[in-house]
């Protein structure tokens, strides 16, 4: 499976953000399960999930400090790339 995501470092904290379908964020159980699956893919760093609505507005799920930071960051500034999930 392939997933779009990014590794970022801000104020000494390295973390990942992964793009998911909006329905994933509707279930905390499913979102937390997916974060657990994705953490090894991104080298064990904290993972935040991001989904967009029909207008492209992002919603984030994960560590609150990282979510707050990402909410201020334009999506175009994120270095997105493809990752393989085994």
N, CA, C and O atoms as a MOPAC input file, in Angstrom:
PM7 MOZYME 1SCF
protein

 N      0.84600 1    -1.17400 1     0.00000 1
 C      0.00000 1     0.00000 1     0.00000 1
 C      0.89200 1     1.23800 1     0.00000 1
 O      1.94600 1     1.25500 1     0.63500 1
 N      0.46600 1     2.25400 1    -0.70500 1
 C      1.20300 1     3.51400 1    -0.75000 1
 C      0.40700 1     4.58300 1    -0.01100 1
 O     -0.82400 1     4.58700 1    -0.02700 1
 N      1.13600 1     5.49000 1     0.63700 1
 C      0.49200 1     6.58200 1     1.35400 1
 C      1.27900 1     7.86000 1     1.10600 1
 O      2.50700 1     7.83700 1     1.01600 1
 N      0.56600 1     8.96900 1     0.99700 1
 C      1.20700 1    10.26300 1     0.86300 1
 C      1.47900 1    10.78900 1     2.26200 1
 O      0.60600 1    10.74700 1     3.12900 1
 N      2.67500 1    11.27800 1     2.47800 1
 C      3.02500 1    11.79400 1     3.78400 1
 C      4.24600 1    12.66300 1     3.72300 1
 O      4.79000 1    12.93200 1     2.65200 1
 N      4.67100 1    13.10100 1     4.88700 1
 C      5.85000 1    13.95700 1     4.96500 1
 C      6.50300 1    13.79700 1     6.33000 1
 O      5.83600 1    13.56500 1     7.33800 1
 N      7.80600 1    13.92500 1     6.33300 1
 C      8.58100 1    14.00000 1     7.57200 1
 C      8.97900 1    15.45600 1     7.75000 1
 O      9.48700 1    16.09000 1     6.82600 1
 N      8.74400 1    15.97400 1     8.93600 1
 C      9.03700 1    17.37700 1     9.22300 1
 C      9.80600 1    17.48300 1    10.53400 1
 O      9.72900 1    16.60400 1    11.39300 1
 N     10.54000 1    18.56300 1    10.66700 1
 C     11.21700 1    18.84900 1    11.92600 1
 C     10.95900 1    20.31200 1    12.25300 1
 O     11.23400 1    21.20300 1    11.45000 1
 N     10.42600 1    20.54100 1    13.44600 1
 C     10.11300 1    21.89200 1    13.88100 1
 C     10.46500 1    22.01400 1    15.35200 1
 O     10.04000 1    21.20100 1    16.17200 1
 N     11.24100 1    23.02900 1    15.68000 1
 C     11.65900 1    23.28600 1    17.05600 1
 C     12.23800 1    22.03900 1    17.71700 1
 O     11.95500 1    21.74700 1    18.87900 1
 N     13.05100 1    21.31100 1    16.95700 1
 C     13.73300 1    20.14100 1    17.47500 1
 C     12.88800 1    18.88200 1    17.54200 1
 O     13.37400 1    17.84600 1    17.99600 1
 N     11.63500 1    18.94100 1    17.10300 1
 C     10.74900 1    17.77800 1    17.13700 1
 C     10.56700 1    17.26400 1    15.71000 1
 O     10.09900 1    17.99200 1    14.83500 1
 N     10.93900 1    16.00600 1    15.48300 1
 C     10.71400 1    15.37100 1    14.18900 1
 C      9.40400 1    14.60100 1    14.27700 1
 O      9.15700 1    13.88100 1    15.24400 1
 N      8.57600 1    14.76200 1    13.26500 1
 C      7.27600 1    14.10000 1    13.23600 1
 C      6.87300 1    13.87000 1    11.79000 1
 O      7.49300 1    14.38400 1    10.85900 1
 N      5.81200 1    13.07900 1    11.62800 1
 C      5.30200 1    12.77700 1    10.29700 1
 C      3.83300 1    13.16900 1    10.22100 1
 O      3.11900 1    13.18400 1    11.22400 1
 N      3.40700 1    13.48300 1     9.01500 1
 C      1.99100 1    13.71400 1     8.74100 1
 C      1.62700 1    12.82900 1     7.55900 1
 O      2.36100 1    12.76600 1     6.57200 1
 N      0.49100 1    12.14800 1     7.66200 1
 C      0.04300 1    11.23300 1     6.62000 1
 C     -1.36300 1    11.61300 1     6.18100 1
 O     -2.21800 1    11.92100 1     7.01100 1
 N     -1.59800 1    11.59100 1     4.87300 1
 C     -2.91000 1    11.91300 1     4.32300 1
 C     -3.78400 1    10.65600 1     4.35900 1
 O     -3.38000 1     9.58400 1     3.90900 1
 N     -4.98500 1    10.81800 1     4.90600 1
 C     -5.94400 1     9.71500 1     4.99300 1
 C     -7.31100 1    10.18100 1     4.48600 1
 O     -7.53200 1    11.37600 1     4.29000 1
 N     -8.21000 1     9.24500 1     4.28000 1
 C     -9.58600 1     9.55700 1     3.90400 1
 C    -10.30100 1    10.14700 1     5.12400 1
 O     -9.99700 1     9.76500 1     6.25400 1
 N    -11.23800 1    11.06500 1     4.91500 1
 C    -11.92400 1    11.70800 1     6.04300 1
 C    -12.59000 1    10.74100 1     7.02200 1
 O    -12.60800 1    11.00900 1     8.22300 1
 N    -13.13700 1     9.62300 1     6.53800 1
 C    -13.82600 1     8.69500 1     7.44400 1
 C    -12.88800 1     8.11100 1     8.49500 1
 O    -13.34800 1     7.70000 1     9.56000 1
 N    -11.59500 1     8.06400 1     8.22300 1
 C    -10.63400 1     7.52800 1     9.20100 1
 C    -10.63100 1     8.38600 1    10.46300 1
 O    -10.49400 1     7.86700 1    11.57100 1
 N    -10.78200 1     9.69500 1    10.29600 1
 C    -10.74800 1    10.59000 1    11.44900 1
 C    -12.04800 1    10.57800 1    12.24200 1
 O    -12.10800 1    11.14400 1    13.33400 1
 N    -13.08400 1     9.94700 1    11.71400 1
 C    -14.36400 1     9.86800 1    12.42600 1
 C    -14.33500 1     8.84900 1    13.55400 1
 O    -15.21900 1     8.85800 1    14.41200 1
 N    -13.34300 1     7.97500 1    13.57200 1
 C    -13.22600 1     6.94900 1    14.61300 1
 C    -11.86900 1     7.08200 1    15.29700 1
 O    -10.82900 1     6.83900 1    14.68500 1
 N    -11.89000 1     7.46800 1    16.56400 1
 C    -10.63000 1     7.59200 1    17.30900 1
 C     -9.89800 1     6.25700 1    17.35500 1
 O     -8.66900 1     6.21500 1    17.29000 1
 N    -10.65000 1     5.17400 1    17.46700 1
 C    -10.03700 1     3.84100 1    17.52400 1
 C     -9.29800 1     3.55500 1    16.22200 1
 O     -8.13900 1     3.14000 1    16.23400 1
 N     -9.97400 1     3.78000 1    15.10400 1
 C     -9.36000 1     3.53900 1    13.79500 1
 C     -8.17100 1     4.47500 1    13.56400 1
 O     -7.13600 1     4.04400 1    13.05600 1
 N     -8.31000 1     5.73700 1    13.92800 1
 C     -7.22500 1     6.69500 1    13.73800 1
 C     -5.99800 1     6.30800 1    14.57300 1
 O     -4.87200 1     6.34700 1    14.07500 1
 N     -6.21100 1     5.94000 1    15.82400 1
 C     -5.09300 1     5.53200 1    16.67700 1
 C     -4.45100 1     4.24200 1    16.18100 1
 O     -3.23200 1     4.08600 1    16.25800 1
 N     -5.27400 1     3.30700 1    15.66800 1
 C     -4.73800 1     2.06400 1    15.12100 1
 C     -3.84500 1     2.37200 1    13.92300 1
 O     -2.75400 1     1.81500 1    13.79800 1
 N     -4.30200 1     3.24700 1    13.05500 1
 C     -3.52200 1     3.59500 1    11.87700 1
 C     -2.22600 1     4.30800 1    12.25000 1
 O     -1.18800 1     4.06600 1    11.63400 1
 N     -2.27500 1     5.17100 1    13.23700 1
 C     -1.04700 1     5.82500 1    13.70300 1
 C     -0.04700 1     4.76600 1    14.15500 1
 O      1.14000 1     4.86400 1    13.84300 1
 N     -0.51200 1     3.76000 1    14.88200 1
 C      0.37600 1     2.68000 1    15.32500 1
 C      0.98700 1     1.91200 1    14.16300 1
 O      2.14000 1     1.48800 1    14.23600 1
 N      0.22400 1     1.73100 1    13.09700 1
 C      0.73300 1     1.04800 1    11.90100 1
 C      1.75900 1     1.92200 1    11.18300 1
 O      2.75800 1     1.41400 1    10.67300 1
 N      1.51800 1     3.22400 1    11.14100 1
 C      2.37200 1     4.12600 1    10.36300 1
 C      3.65700 1     4.55400 1    11.07600 1
 O      4.63200 1     4.90900 1    10.41400 1
 N      3.67500 1     4.52800 1    12.39700 1
 C      4.87900 1     4.97700 1    13.10400 1
 C      6.14200 1     4.25600 1    12.63500 1
 O      7.15100 1     4.92600 1    12.41300 1
 N      6.14700 1     2.92700 1    12.47000 1
 C      7.36400 1     2.26600 1    11.96700 1
 C      7.72500 1     2.69500 1    10.53800 1
 O      8.90400 1     2.76600 1    10.19000 1
 N      6.72200 1     2.97800 1     9.72100 1
 C      6.96600 1     3.41100 1     8.33900 1
 C      7.75700 1     4.71500 1     8.32200 1
 O      8.60600 1     4.92100 1     7.45500 1
 N      7.47400 1     5.59300 1     9.28300 1
 C      8.12700 1     6.89400 1     9.36500 1
 C      9.29300 1     6.90400 1    10.35200 1
 O      9.71800 1     7.97000 1    10.79700 1
 N      9.80800 1     5.73700 1    10.69200 1
 C     10.99500 1     5.66900 1    11.54200 1
 C     10.73600 1     5.83600 1    13.02200 1
 O     11.65400 1     6.16800 1    13.77100 1
 N      9.50100 1     5.61200 1    13.46700 1
 C      9.20300 1     5.66400 1    14.89600 1
 C      8.87800 1     7.03500 1    15.44500 1
 O      8.69100 1     7.18500 1    16.65200 1
 N      8.80500 1     8.04300 1    14.58500 1
 C      8.47100 1     9.38400 1    15.06100 1
 C      6.96100 1     9.51200 1    15.23700 1
 O      6.20700 1     8.72400 1    14.66700 1
 N      6.50700 1    10.50000 1    16.02300 1
 C      5.06400 1    10.70000 1    16.16200 1
 C      4.42000 1    10.96000 1    14.79900 1
 O      5.00100 1    11.63200 1    13.94700 1
 N      3.21200 1    10.41900 1    14.60600 1
 C      2.49000 1    10.56700 1    13.34800 1
 C      1.17900 1    11.30100 1    13.60000 1
 O      0.45100 1    10.99600 1    14.54400 1
 N      0.89500 1    12.26700 1    12.74400 1
 C     -0.37800 1    12.97400 1    12.74100 1
 C     -1.07800 1    12.62200 1    11.43200 1
 O     -0.44800 1    12.58700 1    10.37500 1
 N     -2.37000 1    12.36400 1    11.50600 1
 C     -3.15100 1    12.07400 1    10.31200 1
 C     -3.82400 1    13.34900 1     9.83200 1
 O     -4.22900 1    14.18900 1    10.63600 1
 N     -3.94100 1    13.48900 1     8.51100 1
 C     -4.58400 1    14.65400 1     7.92900 1
 C     -5.55900 1    14.20900 1     6.85600 1
 O     -5.21800 1    13.41500 1     5.97900 1
 N     -6.78900 1    14.73300 1     6.93400 1
 C     -7.79600 1    14.49600 1     5.90400 1
 C     -8.31100 1    15.85100 1     5.44400 1
 O     -8.28900 1    16.82900 1     6.19200 1
 N     -8.77400 1    15.89200 1     4.19800 1
 C     -9.33100 1    17.13000 1     3.65900 1
 C    -10.79400 1    16.93300 1     3.31400 1
 O    -11.20200 1    15.86100 1     2.86500 1
 N    -11.58600 1    17.98800 1     3.53000 1
 C    -12.98900 1    17.91200 1     3.12500 1
 C    -13.08900 1    18.22500 1     1.63100 1
 O    -12.06800 1    18.39500 1     0.96400 1
 N    -14.29700 1    18.29900 1     1.11100 1
 C    -14.51300 1    18.51100 1    -0.32600 1
 C    -13.93400 1    19.83900 1    -0.81800 1
 O    -13.63200 1    19.98200 1    -2.00300 1
 N    -13.77900 1    20.79700 1     0.07600 1
 C    -13.20500 1    22.09400 1    -0.30200 1
 C    -11.68800 1    22.14100 1    -0.13000 1
 O    -11.05500 1    23.15200 1    -0.43300 1
 N    -11.11100 1    21.04300 1     0.35700 1
 C     -9.67300 1    20.99200 1     0.54500 1
 C     -9.19600 1    21.48400 1     1.89900 1
 O     -7.99400 1    21.62600 1     2.12400 1
 N    -10.13800 1    21.74500 1     2.80400 1
 C     -9.77900 1    22.22600 1     4.14000 1
 C     -9.30400 1    21.03700 1     4.97200 1
 O    -10.02100 1    20.04500 1     5.10400 1
 N     -8.09100 1    21.13300 1     5.53700 1
 C     -7.55300 1    19.99600 1     6.29400 1
 C     -8.08500 1    19.90900 1     7.71900 1
 O     -8.40100 1    20.91400 1     8.35500 1
 N     -8.17100 1    18.66700 1     8.19700 1
 C     -8.44700 1    18.35400 1     9.59500 1
 C     -7.35100 1    17.39800 1    10.03500 1
 O     -6.97200 1    16.49300 1     9.29100 1
 N     -6.84000 1    17.60200 1    11.24900 1
 C     -5.72500 1    16.80200 1    11.74300 1
 C     -6.13300 1    15.99000 1    12.96000 1
 O     -7.03700 1    16.37100 1    13.70400 1
 N     -5.44600 1    14.85500 1    13.15500 1
 C     -5.65200 1    14.01200 1    14.32800 1
 C     -4.29100 1    13.52300 1    14.78500 1
 O     -3.51600 1    12.99100 1    13.99000 1
 N     -4.00100 1    13.70200 1    16.06300 1
 C     -2.73500 1    13.23400 1    16.61900 1
 C     -2.32200 1    14.09300 1    17.79100 1
 O     -3.14900 1    14.71400 1    18.45900 1
 N     -1.03400 1    14.11500 1    18.02100 1
 C     -0.49300 1    14.87000 1    19.14700 1
 C     -0.88600 1    16.34100 1    19.05000 1
 O     -0.67000 1    16.98100 1    18.02100 1
 N     -1.45400 1    16.86500 1    20.11000 1
 C     -2.03100 1    18.21200 1    20.08500 1
 C     -1.04300 1    19.30000 1    19.70900 1
 O     -1.39000 1    20.20400 1    18.94900 1
 N      0.17800 1    19.23800 1    20.22300 1
 C      1.14500 1    20.28800 1    19.89300 1
 C      1.47800 1    20.27400 1    18.40500 1
 O      1.64500 1    21.32800 1    17.79200 1
 N      1.57300 1    19.09100 1    17.83200 1
 C      1.87800 1    18.97700 1    16.40300 1
 C      0.66700 1    19.40500 1    15.57400 1
 O      0.81800 1    20.08600 1    14.56000 1
 N     -0.52700 1    19.01000 1    16.00000 1
 C     -1.74400 1    19.41500 1    15.29600 1
 C     -1.85000 1    20.94700 1    15.27700 1
 O     -2.17000 1    21.53200 1    14.24200 1
 N     -1.58500 1    21.58900 1    16.40600 1
 C     -1.64200 1    23.06200 1    16.45800 1
 C     -0.65300 1    23.68500 1    15.48600 1
 O     -0.97500 1    24.65400 1    14.79900 1
 N      0.54500 1    23.12900 1    15.42900 1
 C      1.54500 1    23.64900 1    14.49400 1
 C      1.08700 1    23.46000 1    13.04900 1
 O      1.14200 1    24.40100 1    12.25700 1
 N      0.63700 1    22.25800 1    12.69800 1
 C      0.23000 1    21.97700 1    11.32600 1
 C     -0.93600 1    22.85800 1    10.89200 1
 O     -1.03700 1    23.22100 1     9.72000 1
 N     -1.81400 1    23.20100 1    11.82500 1
 C     -2.96600 1    24.04900 1    11.48500 1
 C     -2.52900 1    25.43600 1    11.02700 1
 O     -3.29900 1    26.13700 1    10.36900 1
 N     -1.31000 1    25.84300 1    11.36200 1
 C     -0.81200 1    27.15900 1    10.95200 1
 C      0.03800 1    27.08700 1     9.69000 1
 O      0.40500 1    28.12000 1     9.13000 1
 N      0.34800 1    25.89300 1     9.24500 1
 C      1.25100 1    25.69000 1     8.11400 1
 C      0.46400 1    25.51400 1     6.81700 1
 O     -0.42600 1    24.66600 1     6.75800 1
 N      0.76700 1    26.28800 1     5.78100 1
 C      0.08400 1    26.07400 1     4.49600 1
 C      0.42500 1    24.68700 1     3.94700 1
 O      1.57500 1    24.25400 1     4.01800 1
 N     -0.57100 1    23.99600 1     3.40100 1
 C     -0.34400 1    22.64800 1     2.87100 1
 C      0.72800 1    22.63700 1     1.79000 1
 O      1.44400 1    21.64600 1     1.63900 1
 N      0.84600 1    23.72000 1     1.04000 1
 C      1.85800 1    23.80000 1    -0.01200 1
 C      3.27800 1    23.83700 1     0.52600 1
 O      4.22900 1    23.59900 1    -0.21900 1
 N      3.43100 1    24.13200 1     1.80500 1
 C      4.76000 1    24.19000 1     2.41900 1
 C      5.22900 1    22.82300 1     2.91700 1
 O      6.38300 1    22.66600 1     3.31500 1
 N      4.33700 1    21.84200 1     2.89300 1
 C      4.67400 1    20.49800 1     3.37700 1
 C      5.33200 1    19.70900 1     2.24300 1
 O      4.79000 1    19.64800 1     1.14000 1
 N      6.49900 1    19.10300 1     2.50300 1
 C      7.21000 1    18.34600 1     1.45800 1
 C      6.63500 1    16.93400 1     1.27900 1
 O      7.25000 1    15.95500 1     1.70200 1
 N      5.46800 1    16.83200 1     0.65800 1
 C      4.78100 1    15.55500 1     0.48900 1
 C      5.58200 1    14.61200 1    -0.40100 1
 O      6.22400 1    15.03200 1    -1.36300 1
 N      5.52800 1    13.33200 1    -0.05700 1
 C      6.09800 1    12.28700 1    -0.90300 1
 C      5.37200 1    10.99100 1    -0.63700 1
 O      4.56000 1    10.90500 1     0.28400 1
 N      5.65900 1     9.99000 1    -1.43000 1
 C      4.99100 1     8.70900 1    -1.31000 1
 C      5.80300 1     7.76000 1    -0.43200 1
 O      7.02100 1     7.65300 1    -0.57700 1
 N      5.12000 1     7.07800 1     0.47400 1
 C      5.74200 1     6.08700 1     1.34800 1
 C      5.05200 1     4.74500 1     1.11700 1
 O      3.85600 1     4.69400 1     0.82900 1
 N      5.80600 1     3.67200 1     1.24400 1
 C      5.27900 1     2.31700 1     1.09700 1
 C      4.97700 1     1.75800 1     2.48100 1
 O      5.84100 1     1.74000 1     3.35800 1
 N      3.73600 1     1.30200 1     2.66500 1
 C      3.32400 1     0.66300 1     3.91500 1
 C      3.24400 1    -0.82400 1     3.65100 1
 O      2.49600 1    -1.26600 1     2.77900 1
 N      4.01800 1    -1.60600 1     4.40600 1
 C      4.03500 1    -3.06600 1     4.20300 1
 C      3.09300 1    -3.75200 1     5.15200 1
 O      2.97500 1    -4.97700 1     5.12700 1

